[in-house]
Amino acid sequence: MSYLFPNYQRKELEMMEGFQNTLIDQNGKHYLDFTSGIGVMNLGYNDPELNQVLQDQSKRLWHTPNLYENHLQEQTAEKLAKGKEYVSYFCNSGAEANEAAIKLARKATGRSKIITFTNSFHGRTYGAMSATGQNSIHQGFEPLVPDFTYVPFNELEPLKAVVDQQTAAVMLELIQGEGGVVLADEQWVQAVQSLCHEFGALLIIDEIQTGIGRTGTFYVYENYQVEPDIFTLAKGLGNGIPVGAMLGKACLAESFGPGSHGSTFGGNKLAMSVACKVVERIDQENFLQDVQNKGHQLYTGLKQIAENNPLIRSVRGKGLMLGIELVDQDTVKSMMDQLEAEGLLVLKAGQNVLRLLPPLTITEEEVDQGLEIVEKVFNSLSQADL
């Protein structure tokens, strides 16, 4: 028997080692990783500099509670603010970051209503799960946290119909990752921000998966000409070390005074030492331009494959966050299994989308290698269907 709850549908694989953009399983098989541990390993595996940072800090001090000053938190928060007046709260995960955002929005506005969008995903703790617009995530856990309202993504009129003077915040992902790699329309997002301003509601942007360079800019909201009141980070922030962050405009700081919120482990020195270095490494013009270039290479290659393959409906995404929408959702599992057998790891999103999240350190040669495997598998399966 297993001594673990069966809440994960695990493959019969265990990854034992990793280096750069490659994973090695218990049988010694090598895989080109186009998952990044679900968008986490932005700088790849076994990075010498990050290993050294973690080792150095581990010899000094692992943990102190947030009863004392923490210069590593201050340094990381300053880097994350990018010259703007944002203040940070550090925690251990994306769900925790979104819980903090929900609490801050309600406390700062004195309102309780929060509007989110269908097919969104914000986490599995009760507040974050209640913000998630997917019935399948809610099933069996009702009653949810009250006063969450869900409206269709990328549609303005349904939002106009529900936003009002009782609305604390509108919360959204600019690319719905778990929902199928669906991009928000730029004009729609700007209209959402205008509605928030009109009704005194806060705009919360969930950057858990899109942040830290994933889309070719450090934050994806930088592509949309908006400025969130609150935004959340995790995944790539620690390159595998558990860490999350909630950032809010400095004018909201007084709403999170002493005793309002907290975390025993949040912002611990091990996590902060790594996060600070990750931000320093990724928030560089040349690095981000390289992500854009490789994202374009991968997108262009996938589009070419799609043009000649009847199994693919569309290709979409931004930077190194891409989705391949399949015509038939029943082929997703077999497609993933075949890609895995050929040595390429990918993810599922929504019902019929293959999600590609390679490390930001992926090389041009590895992008081509991944494209060759994708083309081989798609051609093989499409011919089998004829």
Stockholm file with secondary structure:
# STOCKHOLM 1.0

chainA/1-386         MSYLFPNYQRKELEMMEGFQNTLIDQNGKHYLDFTSGIGVMNLGYNDPELNQVLQDQSKRLWHTPNLYENHLQEQTAEKLAKGKEYVSYFCNSGAEANEAAIKLARKATGRSKIITFTNSFHGRTYGAMSATGQNSIHQGFEPLVPDFTYVPFNELEPLKAVVDQQTAAVMLELIQGEGGVVLADEQWVQAVQSLCHEFGALLIIDEIQTGIGRTGTFYVYENYQVEPDIFTLAKGLGNGIPVGAMLGKACLAESFGPGSHGSTFGGNKLAMSVACKVVERIDQENFLQDVQNKGHQLYTGLKQIAENNPLIRSVRGKGLMLGIELVDQDTVKSMMDQLEAEGLLVLKAGQNVLRLLPPLTITEEEVDQGLEIVEKVFNSLSQADL
#=GR chainA/1-386 SS CCSSCSCSCCCSCCEEEEEBTEEEETTCCEEEESSHHHHTCTTCBSCHHHHHHHHHHHHHCSCCCTTSCCHHHHHHHHHHHTTSSEEEEEESSHHHHHHHHHHHHHHHHSCCEEEEEBTCCCCSSHHHHHHSBCHHHHTTSCSCCSSEEEECTTCSHHHHHHCCTTEEEEEECSEETTTTSEECCHHHHHHHHHHHHHHTCEEEEECTTTTTTTTSSSSGGGGTTCCCSEEEECGGGTTTSCCEEEEEEGGGGGGGCTTSCCCSSTTCHHHHHHHHHHHHHHSCHHHHHHHHHHHHHHHHHHHHHHHTCTTEEEEEEETTEEEEEESCGGGHHHHHHHHHHTTEECEEETTTEEEECCCTTCCHHHHHHHHHHHHHHHHHHHHHHC
#=GC SS_cons         CCSSCSCSCCCSCCEEEEEBTEEEETTCCEEEESSHHHHTCTTCBSCHHHHHHHHHHHHHCSCCCTTSCCHHHHHHHHHHHTTSSEEEEEESSHHHHHHHHHHHHHHHHSCCEEEEEBTCCCCSSHHHHHHSBCHHHHTTSCSCCSSEEEECTTCSHHHHHHCCTTEEEEEECSEETTTTSEECCHHHHHHHHHHHHHHTCEEEEECTTTTTTTTSSSSGGGGTTCCCSEEEECGGGTTTSCCEEEEEEGGGGGGGCTTSCCCSSTTCHHHHHHHHHHHHHHSCHHHHHHHHHHHHHHHHHHHHHHHTCTTEEEEEEETTEEEEEESCGGGHHHHHHHHHHTTEECEEETTTEEEECCCTTCCHHHHHHHHHHHHHHHHHHHHHHC
//
